[in-house]
Amino acid sequence: MNPTPSTEQTPTADQGARGSNPDPYRWATCGIAALFTLTPIVTIALVALSRPTPPAPAWSVQAAALDVEPHSITLGARAYQNACAVCHGASGEGIHVLGKPLRNSAFVQSESDEALQSLLVTGRPISDPLNTSGALMPPRGAKGIDDESLARVVLYLRAIQDPGAPTASTDPWNRKGREGGAAVAAVELTAHPGYDLFVSSCAACHGQGAEGVEELGLPLSTSGFVRGSTDKDLITFIKSGRSSWDENNTTGLDMPPKGGNPAINDEQLQAIVDYIRAVQKEAMGA
């Protein structure tokens, strides 16, 4: 007799393969998932590696040498620009017949921080024997700068010194030495439309050529205040005058409103301002 065929069948090769790996696309799926997962990470890493190194903060080198934060020097630079640059130049290079050079300054380099700050607080009047330029250095930059800001200005002055560079010459500012003690030479522009008005209202204290009168009025031909003010500001200032108790009054004398001539109108005040500008331009070009 032939044996009865078994109902069990031997699995085919195809079936065996499916039994050992029921999902033939599993590894492909895992590879794609890994690709999607890793691609953003790799991309971010590549971007981070390719990004240029950010520049160091301004004044970093100078701050490290002075053992201060760079931001303190930045604040000092701002205070300097606000109150000192009008006479000493935007970069401390000095301005003819006004403020001496402060960049690579032998004076700055020789003085202590305390001495420099004290000078900024008190200023330097024209009568000071150490004032050789004939131009007033007003207390606190004529801006009422507080002590903390002045200390930062000192930091800025330190930062603009280059020990390896020669110090700046101050010879062009030594007017007293060249002129036999005369602080400021008079420049009278008698043909100017504002000359007569200036003489009648201002010359008694400030001199006919705006050169100043000792113990009365300061020179206007070398005034940083004039140079740094707009015509409108100067007219407003002349209108109001300056009391002796004003902290920016360095003479101790009252400056009367409108030079003591209440009849002067705005048009005439503009002519006076124009005259002062012309004298200052002439003096600074000398």
Salt bridges, closest charged atoms under 4 A:
ASP14 OD2 - ARG18 NH1 2.94
ASP113 OD1 - ARG158 NE 2.74
ASP128 OD2 - ARG124 NE 3.54
ASP147 OD1 - ARG140 NH1 2.83
GLU148 OE2 - ARG152 NH2 2.96
GLU179 OE2 - ARG175 NH2 3.59
ASP231 OD1 - ARG277 NH2 2.89
ASP246 OD2 - ARG242 NE 3.84
ASP266 OD1 - LYS239 NZ 2.85
